[in-house]
Amino acid sequence: LGQSVICYITAVILGMDITVNILLALFLILPVSLLFIGLGLLFGSILNDKQVGGICGALLTNLSAWLSGIWFDLDLVGGMFKKIADLLPFVHGVELEQAVAAGDLAAGMPHLLWVLGYGLVAMLLAVFVFFKKMQTF
């Protein structure tokens, strides 16, 4: 949340209009955070500390950036790459924030469902895997 506040402050400095939409976008970044927290907990439960650093630190960061459309328009790549990206939550998190920041809450709601769904599954899997591992010790 703090990082998002810094990003929106920077956006305002660079010319973004200050509206109530920024506050709503900050609130709706929480489900996206839930997704990444769930993935971190899941990988932390599956992998050892050295493996999780490499996977979550580098691979997950880059993979989510490539598949979210923040570096390039996914429509330009198209094909199977875009189809895979659309099935994953990363592009939906970006499109949720873009829609809400632009004041189009209705356009963001389908993306919110994708993010919440993946976040909930990641959290439940993390809890399940953690408890399974605790039973083996």
Steps between C-alpha positions, in 0.01 A plus 500: 500500500784735585671430170175571316461832683850597388418401141179705497679800655757473223220476242342818639835677483528388136155636417232254612187678619425471872160333533318273740578222253854488637369407844276233351790363296712488816225305676465259208874433490443294817355197314801511267721505809305203638582311181873563528503432875323170433752409230786590734357285778437214258852506360637546853318184606612295201861612454799553725624849581762512221258372237220737601735798474583414141148410396308779671776757477585467135284254313158595641577871477605481137234248402221710649637813332522332158153350531333814637545727203683771695806495276323461167150466361404132502289556188822573310632153582162329471467129437561242766701743715199730538266207561720372781536850647122545496456177698736616774425769758782743428345680202172517688666674794645762266174549313310528829727782617492675162120491484449619857762776474322619183168507686342198330419276795263285294780409256722400793258262669552196271875536556446521876327162489798343323744644752288403800452149363869440446588665832257281690625185329864595568423565869305177542772299327765667717311412819438143381864441399628660821284279720595190299867579546449562872345154535807335348735649760 
